[in-house]
Amino acid sequence: MLGKNHVVTGVSGWILLNEYILPTEPSDYEFAIQLVIVVFASLISDIDHPDSILGRRFKFISVPLSYMQGDRSIISLPWSESTHSRGITHSLIPVIGCYWISVQFPTFGIPLLFGISAHLTMDYATLAGIRLLWPMPIRFRSPLPFATGSVWEYLISGSMLVAAILEVTGVPLINVIDAVKAL
């Protein structure tokens, strides 16, 4: 999935679900910080890819990670969905770490766990899938996967964005669904 769509789905999902996930309602200040954390967390899993949004900015992290996973040899490989293994950063290891943080610091740890989980969920839905049990080569993939950058990716991201906008503007999605059914 493309980085911009990871951000859209992560933030949209947080807007739609935070009240059901957080133990207490955050202040406006806390909510703003939580959104920033979700944006960061929705991108951090791709730091193992030097051409990703964060990978381009933190080459000193992304290049060694990509070599460690075997994505890149001394001879430069072209970067594509098929050459990006989605290794350690797309496994249960960061999820477990984020879970531990969320137990210790729920106000800011839960958004971190949510962003990472949203990223993995959306990459699970792509053709490349994810390697939850890294370093084992087993890939988990949705029964109905879509290609990265495809119309389906944009349809899912756009739908989540519309639902989040409706929520923020005070028009719950359920009211829109009821209005459409009434037509």
Backbone as a printed PyTorch tensor [residue, N CA C, xyz], in Angstrom:
tensor([[[  0.8470,  -1.1660,   0.0000],
         [  0.0000,   0.0000,   0.0000],
         [  0.8990,   1.2380,   0.0000]],

        [[  0.4450,   2.2730,  -0.6350],
         [  1.2090,   3.5170,  -0.7000],
         [  1.1590,   4.2420,   0.6400]],

        [[  2.2480,   4.9490,   0.9650],
         [  2.3540,   5.6450,   2.2430],
         [  1.2190,   6.6180,   2.5030]],

        [[  0.8480,   7.3950,   1.4870],
         [ -0.2250,   8.3780,   1.6880],
         [ -1.5400,   7.6940,   2.0490]],

        [[ -1.7690,   6.5150,   1.4940],
         [ -2.9910,   5.7870,   1.8150],
         [ -2.9110,   5.1210,   3.1850]],

        [[ -1.7000,   4.7660,   3.6170],
         [ -1.5380,   4.2790,   4.9910],
         [ -1.9180,   5.3840,   5.9770]],

        [[ -1.5010,   6.5990,   5.6890],
         [ -1.8410,   7.7240,   6.5790],
         [ -3.3520,   7.9480,   6.5850]],

        [[ -3.9670,   7.9730,   5.4070],
         [ -5.4130,   8.2060,   5.3130],
         [ -6.1890,   7.1290,   6.0650]],

        [[ -5.8460,   5.8650,   5.8540],
         [ -6.6000,   4.7960,   6.5180],
         [ -6.3220,   4.7650,   8.0180]],

        [[ -5.0820,   5.0410,   8.4170],
         [ -4.7530,   5.0610,   9.8410],
         [ -5.4810,   6.1710,  10.5840]],

        [[ -5.4010,   7.3910,  10.0550],
         [ -6.0500,   8.5340,  10.7050],
         [ -7.5740,   8.3900,  10.6490]],

        [[ -8.0930,   7.9780,   9.5080],
         [ -9.5440,   7.7980,   9.3930],
         [-10.0400,   6.7420,  10.3720]],

        [[ -9.3200,   5.6250,  10.4420],
         [ -9.6960,   4.5810,  11.3880],
         [ -9.6510,   5.0700,  12.8220]],

        [[ -8.6380,   5.8780,  13.1570],
         [ -8.5220,   6.4140,  14.5160],
         [ -9.6930,   7.3380,  14.8370]],

        [[-10.0420,   8.1970,  13.8970],
         [-11.1690,   9.1140,  14.1060],
         [-12.4580,   8.3290,  14.3340]],

        [[-12.6320,   7.2510,  13.5820],
         [-13.8590,   6.4670,  13.6830],
         [-13.9040,   5.5610,  14.9170]],

        [[-12.7490,   5.1170,  15.4020],
         [-12.7430,   4.0820,  16.4370],
         [-12.1670,   4.4840,  17.7850]],

        [[-11.5330,   5.6390,  17.9110],
         [-10.8260,   5.9510,  19.1560],
         [-11.7200,   5.9300,  20.3800]],

        [[-12.9490,   6.3610,  20.2420],
         [-13.8350,   6.3890,  21.4130],
         [-14.1520,   4.9890,  21.9320]],

        [[-14.0040,   3.9810,  21.0760],
         [-14.2630,   2.6010,  21.4900],
         [-13.0030,   1.9140,  22.0050]],

        [[-11.8510,   2.4990,  21.7280],
         [-10.5760,   1.8710,  22.0600],
         [ -9.9510,   2.4640,  23.3210]],

        [[-10.0620,   3.7750,  23.4840],
         [ -9.4190,   4.4490,  24.6090],
         [-10.2040,   4.2520,  25.9040]],

        [[ -9.5010,   4.0970,  27.0190],
         [-10.2020,   3.9190,  28.3020],
         [-10.9060,   5.1870,  28.7880]],

        [[-10.3810,   6.3590,  28.4020],
         [-10.9990,   7.6370,  28.7780],
         [-10.9970,   8.5580,  27.5680]],

        [[-11.8730,   9.5480,  27.5880],
         [-11.9130,  10.5000,  26.4880],
         [-10.7370,  11.4650,  26.6000]],

        [[ -9.9580,  11.6110,  25.5270],
         [ -8.7990,  12.4970,  25.5960],
         [ -9.2070,  13.9730,  25.5070]],

        [[ -8.3570,  14.8290,  26.0470],
         [ -8.5520,  16.2620,  25.8590],
         [ -8.2370,  16.5860,  24.4000]],

        [[ -8.5860,  17.7870,  23.9670],
         [ -8.2860,  18.1790,  22.5810],
         [ -6.7840,  18.1240,  22.3080]],

        [[ -5.9890,  18.5540,  23.2830],
         [ -4.5350,  18.5250,  23.1650],
         [ -4.0350,  17.0880,  23.0290]],

        [[ -4.5280,  16.1840,  23.8730],
         [ -4.1330,  14.7780,  23.8050],
         [ -4.5590,  14.1540,  22.4770]],

        [[ -5.7620,  14.5090,  22.0100],
         [ -6.2500,  13.9610,  20.7490],
         [ -5.3620,  14.4000,  19.5890]],

        [[ -4.9180,  15.6490,  19.6050],
         [ -4.0230,  16.1460,  18.5480],
         [ -2.7050,  15.3700,  18.5570]],

        [[ -2.1630,  15.1380,  19.7460],
         [ -0.9210,  14.3640,  19.8520],
         [ -1.1600,  12.9260,  19.3890]],

        [[ -2.3010,  12.3710,  19.7490],
         [ -2.6270,  11.0060,  19.3230],
         [ -2.6950,  10.9040,  17.8010]],

        [[ -3.2630,  11.9150,  17.1480],
         [ -3.3190,  11.8960,  15.6800],
         [ -1.9180,  11.9020,  15.0770]],

        [[ -1.0260,  12.7030,  15.6480],
         [  0.3620,  12.7350,  15.1600],
         [  1.0120,  11.3660,  15.3390]],

        [[  0.7770,  10.7400,  16.4790],
         [  1.3270,   9.3960,  16.7450],
         [  0.7770,   8.3850,  15.7400]],

        [[ -0.5200,   8.4510,  15.4490],
         [ -1.1200,   7.5240,  14.4810],
         [ -0.5050,   7.7410,  13.0970]],

        [[ -0.2920,   8.9860,  12.6940],
         [  0.3350,   9.2590,  11.3920],
         [  1.7170,   8.6140,  11.3460]],

        [[  2.5350,   8.8720,  12.3660],
         [  3.8780,   8.3020,  12.4250],
         [  3.8180,   6.7770,  12.4290]],

        [[  2.9650,   6.2080,  13.2740],
         [  2.8810,   4.7530,  13.4030],
         [  2.3580,   4.0960,  12.1300]],

        [[  1.5120,   4.7970,  11.3900],
         [  0.9890,   4.2200,  10.1530],
         [  2.0480,   4.1840,   9.0500]],

        [[  3.1420,   4.9060,   9.2440],
         [  4.2270,   4.9180,   8.2600],
         [  5.4640,   4.1310,   8.6920]],

        [[  5.6490,   3.9380,   9.9910],
         [  6.9080,   3.4050,  10.5100],
         [  7.2250,   1.9900,  10.0220]],

        [[  6.2300,   1.1720,   9.7450],
         [  6.5200,  -0.2010,   9.2920],
         [  7.2730,  -0.2260,   7.9670]],

        [[  7.1250,   0.7940,   7.1510],
         [  7.8120,   0.8240,   5.8560],
         [  9.2050,   1.4310,   5.9390]],

        [[  9.7100,   1.6640,   7.1440],
         [ 11.0620,   2.2160,   7.2840],
         [ 12.1120,   1.2370,   6.7720]],

        [[ 11.7360,  -0.0210,   6.5700],
         [ 12.6690,  -1.0090,   6.0220],
         [ 12.7910,  -0.9110,   4.5050]],

        [[ 12.1090,   0.0360,   3.9120],
         [ 12.1260,   0.2290,   2.4570],
         [ 12.7110,   1.6130,   2.1640]],

        [[ 13.9250,   1.6920,   1.5950],
         [ 14.5680,   2.9920,   1.3760],
         [ 13.8100,   3.9630,   0.4760]],

        [[ 12.8270,   3.4920,  -0.2590],
         [ 12.0490,   4.3950,  -1.1070],
         [ 10.7240,   4.8040,  -0.4770]],

        [[ 10.4850,   4.4000,   0.7680],
         [  9.2400,   4.7670,   1.4550],
         [  9.3420,   6.2070,   1.9760]],

        [[  8.2340,   6.7380,   2.4620],
         [  8.2160,   8.1110,   2.9740],
         [  9.2540,   8.3040,   4.0710]],

        [[  9.2550,   7.4440,   5.0920],
         [ 10.2390,   7.5670,   6.1680],
         [ 11.6010,   7.0110,   5.7480]],

        [[ 11.6100,   5.9930,   4.9180],
         [ 12.8660,   5.3970,   4.4570],
         [ 13.7430,   6.3810,   3.7110]],

        [[ 13.1460,   7.2790,   2.9250],
         [ 13.9160,   8.3000,   2.2040],
         [ 14.5350,   9.3080,   3.1720]],

        [[ 13.8700,   9.5610,   4.2850],
         [ 14.3540,  10.5560,   5.2510],
         [ 15.3350,   9.9610,   6.2640]],

        [[ 15.2650,   8.6580,   6.4590],
         [ 16.1120,   7.9820,   7.4450],
         [ 16.8540,   6.8210,   6.7850]],

        [[ 17.6630,   7.1430,   5.7690],
         [ 18.4130,   6.1190,   5.0250],
         [ 19.3260,   5.3080,   5.9430]],

        [[ 19.8410,   5.9480,   7.0040],
         [ 20.7430,   5.2480,   7.9120],
         [ 20.0310,   4.1190,   8.6550]],

        [[ 18.6930,   4.1190,   8.6380],
         [ 17.9180,   3.0240,   9.2150],
         [ 17.3940,   2.1150,   8.1040]],

        [[ 16.8280,   2.7120,   7.0520],
         [ 16.1540,   1.9220,   6.0220],
         [ 17.0970,   1.0510,   5.1990]],

        [[ 18.2620,   1.5660,   4.8520],
         [ 19.1770,   0.7710,   4.0190],
         [ 19.7020,  -0.4460,   4.7810]],

        [[ 20.2170,  -0.2890,   6.0240],
         [ 20.6470,  -1.5040,   6.7470],
         [ 19.5140,  -2.5150,   6.9650]],

        [[ 18.3030,  -2.0240,   7.2550],
         [ 17.1760,  -2.9520,   7.4330],
         [ 16.8770,  -3.7100,   6.1420]],

        [[ 16.9290,  -3.0150,   5.0250],
         [ 16.6290,  -3.6860,   3.7570],
         [ 17.7050,  -4.7190,   3.4190]],

        [[ 18.9740,  -4.4200,   3.7130],
         [ 20.0330,  -5.4100,   3.5030],
         [ 19.8580,  -6.6000,   4.4360]],

        [[ 19.5210,  -6.3280,   5.7060],
         [ 19.3490,  -7.3800,   6.7110],
         [ 18.2700,  -8.3760,   6.2740]],

        [[ 17.2290,  -7.8760,   5.6440],
         [ 16.1230,  -8.7320,   5.1950],
         [ 16.4130,  -9.4030,   3.8730]],

        [[ 17.5080,  -9.0110,   3.2160],
         [ 17.8400,  -9.5870,   1.9280],
         [ 17.1130,  -8.9290,   0.7720]],

        [[ 16.5390,  -7.7410,   1.0180],
         [ 15.8250,  -7.0430,  -0.0530],
         [ 16.7790,  -6.4340,  -1.0690]],

        [[ 17.9660,  -6.1260,  -0.6350],
         [ 18.8830,  -5.4040,  -1.5030],
         [ 20.2550,  -6.0630,  -1.4130]],

        [[ 20.8460,  -6.2870,  -2.5390],
         [ 22.1890,  -6.8520,  -2.5590],
         [ 23.1720,  -5.7240,  -2.8430]],

        [[ 24.4350,  -6.0590,  -2.9210],
         [ 25.4440,  -5.0530,  -3.2530],
         [ 25.1170,  -4.4500,  -4.6100]],

        [[ 24.6120,  -5.2940,  -5.5150],
         [ 24.1410,  -4.7950,  -6.8150],
         [ 22.7320,  -4.2890,  -6.5780]],

        [[ 22.4880,  -3.0590,  -6.9410],
         [ 21.2000,  -2.4320,  -6.6600],
         [ 20.0570,  -3.1390,  -7.3770]],

        [[ 19.0900,  -3.5990,  -6.6070],
         [ 17.8940,  -4.2120,  -7.1710],
         [ 16.8420,  -3.1410,  -7.4100]],

        [[ 16.0100,  -3.3190,  -8.4050],
         [ 14.8930,  -2.3670,  -8.5330],
         [ 13.9060,  -2.5910,  -7.3890]],

        [[ 13.3550,  -1.5230,  -6.8760],
         [ 12.4050,  -1.6270,  -5.7820],
         [ 11.0180,  -1.8320,  -6.3330]],

        [[ 10.3420,  -2.8210,  -5.8320],
         [  8.9640,  -3.0740,  -6.2350],
         [  8.2900,  -3.8530,  -5.1250]],

        [[  7.0070,  -4.0540,  -5.2780],
         [  6.2580,  -4.8270,  -4.2890],
         [  6.8050,  -6.2460,  -4.1910]],

        [[  7.2950,  -6.7820,  -5.2930],
         [  7.7940,  -8.1530,  -5.2750],
         [  9.2010,  -8.2660,  -4.6900]],

        [[  9.9980,  -7.1790,  -4.7070],
         [ 11.3440,  -7.2580,  -4.1380],
         [ 11.3880,  -6.7620,  -2.6970]],

        [[ 10.3170,  -6.1940,  -2.1900],
         [ 10.2650,  -5.7420,  -0.7960],
         [  9.6760,  -6.8660,   0.0310]],

        [[ 10.4850,  -7.4460,   0.9050],
         [ 10.0540,  -8.6490,   1.6180],
         [  9.0840,  -8.3730,   2.7590]],

        [[  8.9710,  -7.1160,   3.1860],
         [  8.1340,  -6.8100,   4.3480],
         [  8.5230,  -7.7240,   5.4990]],

        [[  9.6930,  -7.4870,   6.0020],
         [ 10.2700,  -8.3470,   7.0250],
         [  9.9130,  -7.9670,   8.4380]],

        [[ 10.9330,  -7.7280,   9.2560],
         [ 10.7670,  -7.5540,  10.6960],
         [  9.7740,  -6.4560,  11.0570]],

        [[  9.7360,  -5.3810,  10.2900],
         [  8.8400,  -4.2630,  10.6260],
         [  7.3880,  -4.5520,  10.2680]],

        [[  7.1530,  -5.6440,   9.5610],
         [  5.7860,  -6.0590,   9.2160],
         [  5.4270,  -7.3630,   9.9330]],

        [[  6.0670,  -7.6070,  11.0660],
         [  5.8440,  -8.8510,  11.7970],
         [  5.1510,  -8.5740,  13.1360]],

        [[  4.9760,  -9.6300,  13.9010],
         [  4.3770,  -9.4880,  15.2310],
         [  5.3170,  -8.8250,  16.2330]],

        [[  6.6040,  -8.7500,  15.9140],
         [  7.5830,  -8.1710,  16.8380],
         [  7.2360,  -6.7190,  17.1900]],

        [[  7.0330,  -5.8120,  16.2190],
         [  6.6600,  -4.4430,  16.6110],
         [  5.2670,  -4.3640,  17.2440]],

        [[  4.3760,  -5.2520,  16.8640],
         [  3.0310,  -5.2560,  17.4640],
         [  3.1290,  -5.5850,  18.9510]],

        [[  3.9330,  -6.5830,  19.2870],
         [  4.1090,  -6.9540,  20.6980],
         [  4.7710,  -5.8070,  21.4650]],

        [[  5.7840,  -5.1860,  20.8600],
         [  6.4310,  -4.0370,  21.4980],
         [  5.4750,  -2.8880,  21.7280]],

        [[  4.6560,  -2.5910,  20.7270],
         [  3.6720,  -1.5070,  20.8600],
         [  2.5890,  -1.8640,  21.8710]],

        [[  2.2420,  -3.1310,  21.9430],
         [  1.2630,  -3.5510,  22.9500],
         [  1.8090,  -3.2900,  24.3500]],

        [[  3.0670,  -3.6520,  24.5690],
         [  3.6920,  -3.4180,  25.8740],
         [  3.6710,  -1.9230,  26.2040]],

        [[  4.0130,  -1.0830,  25.2330],
         [  3.9870,   0.3740,  25.4470],
         [  2.5700,   0.8360,  25.7570]],

        [[  1.5770,   0.2700,  25.0560],
         [  0.1810,   0.6970,  25.2640],
         [ -0.3280,   0.3260,  26.6520]],

        [[  0.1840,  -0.7580,  27.2210],
         [ -0.2000,  -1.1420,  28.5790],
         [  0.4260,  -0.1790,  29.5890]],

        [[  1.6760,   0.2110,  29.3440],
         [  2.3880,   1.1040,  30.2580],
         [  1.9030,   2.5500,  30.1570]],

        [[  1.6420,   3.0080,  28.9430],
         [  1.2630,   4.4040,  28.6780],
         [  0.0700,   4.4460,  27.7340]],

        [[ -1.1300,   4.1170,  28.2190],
         [ -2.2800,   3.9500,  27.3150],
         [ -2.6450,   5.1850,  26.4940]],

        [[ -2.5300,   6.3690,  27.0580],
         [ -2.9700,   7.5650,  26.3280],
         [ -2.2220,   7.7310,  25.0130]],

        [[ -0.9380,   7.4180,  25.0010],
         [ -0.1520,   7.5940,  23.7800],
         [  0.3290,   6.2720,  23.1870]],

        [[  0.3060,   5.2030,  23.9710],
         [  0.7000,   3.8900,  23.4680],
         [ -0.3740,   3.2340,  22.6230]],

        [[ -1.6310,   3.4500,  22.9830],
         [ -2.7270,   2.8570,  22.2070],
         [ -2.7600,   3.4130,  20.7790]],

        [[ -2.6040,   4.7320,  20.5790],
         [ -2.5450,   5.2210,  19.1900],
         [ -1.3540,   4.6520,  18.4130]],

        [[ -0.2390,   4.4230,  19.1000],
         [  0.9270,   3.8150,  18.4520],
         [  0.5910,   2.3990,  17.9890]],

        [[  0.0090,   1.6110,  18.8630],
         [ -0.4070,   0.2510,  18.5230],
         [ -1.4430,   0.2660,  17.4030]],

        [[ -2.3740,   1.2050,  17.4580],
         [ -3.4050,   1.3070,  16.4290],
         [ -2.7860,   1.6030,  15.0600]],

        [[ -1.8720,   2.5690,  15.0010],
         [ -1.2540,   2.9440,  13.7250],
         [ -0.4790,   1.8030,  13.1040]],

        [[  0.3050,   1.1030,  13.9170],
         [  1.0650,  -0.0620,  13.4260],
         [  0.1010,  -1.1440,  12.9400]],

        [[ -0.9410,  -1.4130,  13.7310],
         [ -1.9180,  -2.4480,  13.3690],
         [ -2.6820,  -2.0740,  12.1090]],

        [[ -3.0230,  -0.7970,  11.9590],
         [ -3.7170,  -0.3450,  10.7430],
         [ -2.8240,  -0.5580,   9.5230]],

        [[ -1.5420,  -0.2500,   9.6600],
         [ -0.6000,  -0.4460,   8.5570],
         [ -0.5500,  -1.9190,   8.1520]],

        [[ -0.3680,  -2.7850,   9.1430],
         [ -0.2670,  -4.2100,   8.8450],
         [ -1.5630,  -4.7610,   8.2560]],

        [[ -2.6910,  -4.2840,   8.7550],
         [ -3.9830,  -4.7370,   8.2310],
         [ -4.1220,  -4.3720,   6.7520]],

        [[ -3.7410,  -3.1550,   6.4110],
         [ -3.8800,  -2.7340,   5.0200],
         [ -2.8640,  -3.4470,   4.1200]],

        [[ -1.6360,  -3.6840,   4.6020],
         [ -0.6710,  -4.4370,   3.7950],
         [ -1.0810,  -5.9080,   3.6690]],

        [[ -1.7700,  -6.4300,   4.6620],
         [ -2.3100,  -7.7880,   4.5840],
         [ -3.2610,  -7.9080,   3.3890]],

        [[ -3.9370,  -6.8310,   3.0720],
         [ -4.9270,  -6.8450,   1.9850],
         [ -4.2950,  -6.6990,   0.6000]],

        [[ -2.9710,  -6.4930,   0.5270],
         [ -2.3190,  -6.3470,  -0.7720],
         [ -1.8290,  -7.6970,  -1.2930]],

        [[ -1.4560,  -7.7220,  -2.5640],
         [ -0.9600,  -8.9560,  -3.1810],
         [  0.2910,  -9.4890,  -2.4910]],

        [[  1.1570,  -8.5970,  -1.9940],
         [  2.4040,  -9.0300,  -1.3520],
         [  2.1590,  -9.6030,   0.0380]],

        [[  1.0780,  -9.2160,   0.6810],
         [  0.7850,  -9.7100,   2.0220],
         [  1.8270,  -9.2590,   3.0330]],

        [[  1.8420,  -9.9040,   4.1950],
         [  2.7990,  -9.5660,   5.2500],
         [  3.3990, -10.8440,   5.8310]],

        [[  4.5720, -10.6960,   6.4280],
         [  5.2570, -11.8350,   7.0560],
         [  5.1640, -11.6780,   8.5710]],

        [[  4.0020, -11.9790,   9.1180],
         [  3.7710, -11.8180,  10.5540],
         [  4.7470, -12.6250,  11.4050]],

        [[  5.1730, -13.7610,  10.9100],
         [  6.0390, -14.6480,  11.6800],
         [  7.5060, -14.5340,  11.2590]],

        [[  7.8980, -13.3410,  10.7720],
         [  9.2800, -13.1260,  10.3590],
         [ 10.2050, -13.6170,  11.4480]],

        [[ 11.2790, -14.3140,  11.1380],
         [ 11.9550, -14.4890,   9.8490],
         [ 11.4370, -15.6540,   9.0040]],

        [[ 10.4080, -16.3250,   9.4720],
         [  9.8320, -17.3910,   8.6410],
         [  9.2780, -16.7650,   7.3580]],

        [[  9.4180, -17.4420,   6.2270],
         [  9.0000, -16.8530,   4.9470],
         [  7.4920, -16.9150,   4.6760]],

        [[  6.7030, -17.3740,   5.6290],
         [  5.2570, -17.5110,   5.4270],
         [  4.6280, -16.1290,   5.2800]],

        [[  3.8580, -15.9600,   4.2160],
         [  3.1520, -14.6950,   3.9790],
         [  1.6700, -14.8730,   4.2690]],

        [[  1.1230, -13.8910,   4.9600],
         [ -0.3160, -13.8550,   5.2130],
         [ -0.8990, -12.8100,   4.2800]],

        [[ -1.9840, -13.1960,   3.6100],
         [ -2.5680, -12.3050,   2.6130],
         [ -4.0760, -12.5010,   2.6050]],

        [[ -4.7760, -11.4210,   2.3450],
         [ -6.2310, -11.4430,   2.2610],
         [ -6.6940, -12.3880,   1.1560]],

        [[ -7.8520, -13.0240,   1.3370],
         [ -8.3840, -13.8690,   0.2560],
         [ -8.7370, -13.0640,  -0.9970]],

        [[ -8.9860, -11.7690,  -0.8330],
         [ -9.2800, -10.8960,  -1.9750],
         [ -8.2750,  -9.7450,  -1.9980]],

        [[ -7.0210, -10.0290,  -2.3570],
         [ -6.0010,  -8.9810,  -2.3040],
         [ -6.0990,  -8.0070,  -3.4710]],

        [[ -5.5410,  -6.8230,  -3.2740],
         [ -5.4740,  -5.8250,  -4.3410],
         [ -4.0220,  -5.4220,  -4.5480]],

        [[ -3.7310,  -4.8800,  -5.7200],
         [ -2.3720,  -4.4310,  -6.0320],
         [ -2.1260,  -3.0660,  -5.3980]],

        [[ -0.9040,  -2.8560,  -4.9640],
         [ -0.5230,  -1.5570,  -4.4150],
         [ -0.7120,  -0.4880,  -5.4870]],

        [[ -1.3610,   0.6050,  -5.1100],
         [ -1.6090,   1.7030,  -6.0350],
         [ -2.8010,   1.4880,  -6.9490]],

        [[ -3.5440,   0.4070,  -6.7530],
         [ -4.6750,   0.1080,  -7.6290],
         [ -5.8930,   0.9530,  -7.2720]],

        [[ -6.8910,   0.8820,  -8.1140],
         [ -8.1380,   1.5990,  -7.8690],
         [ -8.7830,   1.1000,  -6.5710]],

        [[ -8.6110,  -0.1740,  -6.2600],
         [ -9.1910,  -0.7300,  -5.0310],
         [ -8.5680,  -0.1060,  -3.7910]],

        [[ -7.2610,   0.1160,  -3.8430],
         [ -6.5860,   0.7660,  -2.7160],
         [ -7.1610,   2.1630,  -2.4930]],

        [[ -7.3220,   2.9020,  -3.5810],
         [ -7.8710,   4.2570,  -3.4620],
         [ -9.3340,   4.2420,  -3.0590]],

        [[-10.0830,   3.2410,  -3.4960],
         [-11.4900,   3.1270,  -3.1230],
         [-11.6240,   2.8800,  -1.6150]],

        [[-10.8090,   1.9990,  -1.0770],
         [-10.8390,   1.7200,   0.3680],
         [-10.4190,   2.9600,   1.1480]],

        [[ -9.3020,   3.5720,   0.7480],
         [ -8.8100,   4.7750,   1.4460],
         [ -9.8210,   5.9110,   1.3610]],

        [[-10.3640,   6.1210,   0.1770],
         [-11.3390,   7.2000,  -0.0110],
         [-12.6100,   6.9750,   0.7920]],

        [[-13.0730,   5.7390,   0.8390],
         [-14.2750,   5.4250,   1.6230],
         [-14.0490,   5.6870,   3.1030]],

        [[-12.8740,   5.2960,   3.5870],
         [-12.5710,   5.5500,   5.0070],
         [-12.4570,   7.0430,   5.2830]],

        [[-11.8790,   7.7830,   4.3410],
         [-11.7600,   9.2320,   4.5010],
         [-13.1330,   9.8930,   4.5500]],

        [[-14.0250,   9.4920,   3.6660],
         [-15.3870,  10.0450,   3.6670],
         [-16.0890,   9.7310,   4.9860]],

        [[-15.9600,   8.5030,   5.4610],
         [-16.5830,   8.1240,   6.7330],
         [-16.0260,   8.9600,   7.8850]],

        [[-14.7190,   9.2060,   7.8880],
         [-14.1030,  10.0160,   8.9490],
         [-14.5600,  11.4710,   8.8690]],

        [[-14.6620,  12.0000,   7.6600],
         [-15.1380,  13.3800,   7.4880],
         [-16.5690,  13.5080,   7.9790]],

        [[-17.3980,  12.5260,   7.6480],
         [-18.7810,  12.5430,   8.1310],
         [-18.8200,  12.5230,   9.6560]],

        [[-17.9660,  11.7210,  10.2660],
         [-17.9040,  11.6320,  11.7240],
         [-17.4760,  12.9630,  12.3380]],

        [[-16.4520,  13.5870,  11.7730],
         [-15.9440,  14.8610,  12.2990],
         [-16.9740,  15.9730,  12.1360]],

        [[-17.7190,  15.9450,  11.0420],
         [-18.7170,  16.9960,  10.8070],
         [-20.0260,  16.7370,  11.5400]],

        [[-20.0740,  15.6380,  12.2760],
         [-21.2590,  15.3730,  13.0930],
         [-22.3640,  14.6150,  12.3860]],

        [[-22.0730,  14.0560,  11.2250],
         [-23.0570,  13.2520,  10.5080],
         [-22.5960,  11.8010,  10.5860]],

        [[-23.0590,  11.0550,  11.5960],
         [-22.6130,   9.6620,  11.7300],
         [-22.9270,   8.8520,  10.4850]],

        [[-22.0230,   7.9730,  10.1520],
         [-22.1480,   7.1490,   8.9490],
         [-23.4460,   6.3540,   8.9430]],

        [[-23.8880,   5.9270,  10.0870],
         [-25.1320,   5.1430,  10.1570],
         [-26.3240,   5.9580,   9.6550]],

        [[-26.3320,   7.2700,   9.9090],
         [-27.4040,   8.1300,   9.4000],
         [-27.3710,   8.2130,   7.8810]],

        [[-26.1760,   8.2620,   7.3090],
         [-26.0400,   8.3020,   5.8500],
         [-26.5230,   6.9900,   5.2580]],

        [[-26.1720,   5.8740,   5.8690],
         [-26.5930,   4.5580,   5.3830],
         [-28.1170,   4.4480,   5.4380]],

        [[-28.7130,   4.9050,   6.5470],
         [-30.1850,   4.8810,   6.6600],
         [-30.8320,   5.7480,   5.6020]],

        [[-30.2370,   6.9140,   5.3120],
         [-30.8030,   7.8150,   4.2810],
         [-30.7250,   7.1780,   2.9080]],

        [[-29.6340,   6.4800,   2.6110],
         [-29.4830,   5.8040,   1.3150],
         [-30.4790,   4.6630,   1.2080]],

        [[-30.6930,   3.9250,   2.3040],
         [-31.6590,   2.8270,   2.2910],
         [-33.0640,   3.3490,   2.0340]],

        [[-33.3700,   4.5410,   2.5380],
         [-34.6950,   5.1130,   2.3880],
         [-34.9870,   5.5190,   0.9500]],

        [[-33.9520,   5.6880,   0.1350],
         [-34.1630,   6.0910,  -1.2620],
         [-34.7860,   5.0090,  -2.0270]]])
